[in-house]
Amino acid sequence: MGYQGKIPDESVCRMTDEVLDELLNAIEPKNIYMRFACNVSDEKVSLYDMEYKKKYLTATSRDLSVNMAQCQQAVLMAATLGIGADKLLNRYELINMAKASIAQACGAECIEAYCNIIQEEIREWAGKEKMYLRPRFSAGYGDLGLDTQRDIFNVLECTKRIGLTLTQSVLMYPTKSVTAFIGLTTNARGCYSRNADKCAACDNKGCEFRND
């Protein structure tokens, strides 16, 4: 919400609690993810079935390639809070813009928290195979174009499986949704861990949301 560590006044805190309660009652989180073998070059990441018999997609991005360097496998994931969050936000925009602003922030935090839960599930089974997770990387990060969403949606069948749709301008609906690549590697350096600060493992040093 832009407070950057400062404590908001009592009325804002009270309003935030009210919005969050309504939001948590409105959401219906859903997710889908698939595991792939991957091939990483200087500017491309290609995903294959685990036996390298079929290629599912190729993403052209130097930043994604750097993020997934040394990764032998990858997970492609999609998650959404469902249409209820959008309906609540639309209602607030008609009657209370302060609550609408808070709902945007709470929704962003909720989908982030949900993705962390999914990532922890992946970390647990990957850890049994002595593999580590690179930070999530989504279309629109760095030089990975938003049009990559079309390939992600086709591979995961997002609309059929979790009701997540893509507009003509490659924006997701419901809006509180995320798709991402997660690289799997045997090299633990710079990787995600449950107790570590995720910002410390992320290479995006210019991010306005960094907390380190």
C-alpha positions as CSV (number, residue, x, y, z in Angstrom):
1,M,0.0,0.0,0.0
2,G,3.0,2.3,-0.1
3,Y,3.6,2.7,3.6
4,Q,7.1,1.1,3.2
5,G,7.4,-0.1,6.8
6,K,5.5,2.8,8.5
7,I,2.5,1.9,10.5
8,P,-0.8,3.4,9.1
9,D,-3.3,5.1,11.3
10,E,-6.0,3.2,13.3
11,S,-8.7,3.9,10.7
12,V,-6.7,2.4,7.9
13,C,-5.7,-0.6,10.0
14,R,-9.4,-1.2,10.8
15,M,-10.4,-0.8,7.2
16,T,-7.7,-3.2,6.1
17,D,-9.0,-5.9,8.6
18,E,-12.5,-5.5,7.2
19,V,-11.4,-5.8,3.6
20,L,-9.1,-8.8,4.3
21,D,-12.0,-10.6,6.1
22,E,-14.3,-10.1,3.1
23,L,-11.6,-11.0,0.6
24,L,-10.7,-14.3,2.4
25,N,-14.4,-15.2,2.4
26,A,-14.7,-14.4,-1.3
27,I,-11.7,-16.2,-2.8
28,E,-11.6,-19.8,-4.2
29,P,-7.9,-20.5,-4.8
30,K,-7.0,-23.0,-7.6
31,N,-3.7,-24.1,-9.1
32,I,-2.2,-26.3,-11.7
33,Y,1.4,-27.2,-12.3
34,M,3.4,-29.6,-14.4
35,R,7.0,-30.8,-14.3
36,F,9.3,-30.8,-17.4
37,A,12.8,-31.5,-18.5
38,C,14.4,-28.3,-19.7
39,N,17.2,-27.1,-21.9
40,V,18.7,-23.7,-21.2
41,S,20.8,-21.7,-23.6
42,D,22.0,-18.1,-23.5
43,E,18.7,-16.7,-24.6
44,K,16.2,-19.5,-24.7
45,V,14.5,-22.0,-22.3
46,S,12.8,-25.0,-23.8
47,L,10.6,-27.4,-21.9
48,Y,10.2,-31.1,-22.8
49,D,8.5,-34.1,-21.4
50,M,10.7,-35.9,-19.0
51,E,12.1,-38.2,-21.6
52,Y,12.8,-35.4,-24.1
53,K,10.4,-37.0,-26.7
54,K,8.2,-33.9,-27.0
55,K,8.9,-30.2,-26.8
56,Y,6.1,-28.2,-25.1
57,L,7.4,-24.6,-25.5
58,T,10.4,-22.4,-26.0
59,A,10.6,-19.1,-24.2
60,T,13.1,-16.5,-25.6
61,S,14.5,-14.5,-22.8
62,R,18.0,-13.8,-21.6
63,D,16.8,-13.0,-18.1
64,L,14.8,-16.2,-17.8
65,S,17.9,-18.1,-19.1
66,V,20.1,-16.5,-16.4
67,N,17.5,-17.3,-13.7
68,M,17.4,-21.0,-14.8
69,A,21.0,-21.5,-15.6
70,Q,22.2,-25.0,-14.5
71,C,18.5,-26.2,-14.2
72,Q,17.9,-29.7,-15.5
73,Q,14.2,-29.6,-14.9
74,A,11.4,-27.0,-14.5
75,V,7.9,-26.6,-13.2
76,L,5.4,-24.5,-15.1
77,M,2.6,-23.3,-12.7
78,A,-0.6,-21.3,-12.7
79,A,-2.6,-20.1,-9.7
80,T,-5.7,-17.9,-9.2
81,L,-7.7,-16.6,-6.3
82,G,-10.9,-17.0,-8.5
83,I,-13.5,-14.5,-9.7
84,G,-14.8,-13.7,-6.2
85,A,-11.8,-11.4,-5.6
86,D,-12.5,-9.4,-8.8
87,K,-16.2,-9.1,-7.9
88,L,-15.3,-7.7,-4.5
89,L,-12.8,-5.3,-6.0
90,N,-15.4,-4.1,-8.6
91,R,-18.0,-3.5,-5.8
92,Y,-15.5,-1.5,-3.8
93,E,-14.6,0.7,-6.8
94,L,-18.2,1.7,-7.0
95,I,-18.8,2.5,-3.4
96,N,-15.5,3.1,-1.6
97,M,-12.2,3.8,-3.4
98,A,-10.2,3.6,-0.2
99,K,-11.3,0.1,0.3
100,A,-10.7,-0.6,-3.4
101,S,-7.1,0.4,-3.0
102,I,-6.7,-1.8,0.1
103,A,-8.4,-4.7,-1.7
104,Q,-5.9,-4.4,-4.6
105,A,-3.0,-4.6,-2.1
106,C,-4.5,-7.4,-0.1
107,G,-5.3,-9.4,-3.2
108,A,-1.7,-9.1,-4.4
109,E,-0.5,-10.3,-1.1
110,C,-3.0,-13.2,-1.0
111,I,-2.0,-14.5,-4.5
112,E,1.7,-14.2,-3.5
113,A,1.1,-16.1,-0.3
114,Y,-0.9,-18.8,-2.2
115,C,2.0,-19.1,-4.7
116,N,4.4,-19.6,-1.8
117,I,2.3,-22.4,-0.5
118,I,2.4,-24.1,-3.9
119,Q,6.1,-23.5,-4.1
120,E,6.7,-25.1,-0.7
121,E,4.8,-28.2,-1.9
122,I,7.1,-28.4,-4.9
123,R,10.1,-27.8,-2.7
124,E,9.2,-30.7,-0.5
125,W,9.0,-33.3,-3.3
126,A,12.0,-31.8,-5.2
127,G,14.1,-32.0,-2.0
128,K,13.6,-35.7,-1.8
129,E,15.3,-35.9,-5.2
130,K,18.1,-33.5,-4.0
131,M,16.9,-30.7,-6.2
132,Y,16.5,-27.0,-5.3
133,L,14.1,-24.4,-6.6
134,R,15.1,-21.2,-8.4
135,P,12.9,-18.1,-7.7
136,R,9.6,-18.0,-9.6
137,F,9.9,-16.1,-12.9
138,S,6.7,-14.9,-14.7
139,A,5.9,-13.5,-18.1
140,G,6.5,-9.7,-18.0
141,Y,9.6,-10.0,-15.7
142,G,12.7,-8.6,-17.4
143,D,12.8,-9.4,-21.1
144,L,10.3,-12.3,-20.9
145,G,7.4,-11.0,-23.0
146,L,3.8,-11.2,-22.0
147,D,3.0,-13.1,-25.1
148,T,4.6,-16.1,-23.5
149,Q,1.4,-16.4,-21.6
150,R,-0.3,-17.9,-24.7
151,D,2.1,-20.8,-24.7
152,I,1.8,-21.3,-20.9
153,F,-2.0,-21.4,-21.1
154,N,-1.9,-23.9,-24.0
155,V,0.5,-26.2,-22.2
156,L,-1.3,-26.1,-18.8
157,E,-4.8,-25.9,-20.2
158,C,-5.5,-23.1,-17.6
159,T,-9.0,-22.3,-18.8
160,K,-10.2,-25.9,-18.8
161,R,-8.5,-26.9,-15.5
162,I,-8.8,-23.9,-13.2
163,G,-11.0,-21.4,-15.0
164,L,-8.2,-18.9,-15.8
165,T,-8.6,-17.1,-19.1
166,L,-6.4,-14.8,-21.2
167,T,-7.6,-11.6,-22.9
168,Q,-6.6,-10.5,-26.3
169,S,-4.0,-8.2,-24.7
170,V,-2.6,-11.3,-22.9
171,L,-3.8,-10.2,-19.4
172,M,-5.2,-12.8,-17.1
173,Y,-8.8,-13.0,-15.8
174,P,-9.5,-13.3,-12.9
175,T,-6.8,-10.6,-12.3
176,K,-5.5,-12.0,-9.1
177,S,-3.7,-14.8,-10.8
178,V,-0.1,-15.8,-11.5
179,T,1.8,-18.0,-14.0
180,A,5.4,-18.8,-13.6
181,F,8.5,-20.9,-14.4
182,I,10.3,-22.5,-11.5
183,G,13.7,-24.0,-12.3
184,L,14.9,-27.1,-10.6
185,T,18.6,-27.6,-10.1
186,T,21.0,-29.7,-8.1
187,N,23.0,-26.5,-7.3
188,A,21.6,-25.0,-4.1
189,R,23.3,-21.6,-4.6
190,G,20.8,-18.7,-5.0
191,C,17.8,-21.0,-4.6
192,Y,14.6,-20.8,-2.7
193,S,14.4,-22.2,0.9
194,R,11.5,-22.0,3.3
195,N,13.4,-20.0,5.9
196,A,15.3,-17.7,3.6
197,D,14.3,-14.2,2.5
198,K,13.0,-14.7,-1.1
199,C,14.4,-11.3,-2.0
200,A,18.0,-12.4,-1.2
201,A,17.6,-15.2,-3.8
202,C,16.2,-12.9,-6.5
203,D,18.4,-11.2,-9.1
204,N,16.0,-8.3,-9.7
205,K,17.9,-5.7,-7.7
206,G,15.8,-2.8,-9.0
207,C,12.4,-4.2,-7.8
208,E,10.4,-1.6,-5.8
209,F,9.1,-4.4,-3.5
210,R,12.5,-5.6,-2.3
211,N,12.9,-5.8,1.5
212,D,16.6,-6.3,1.7
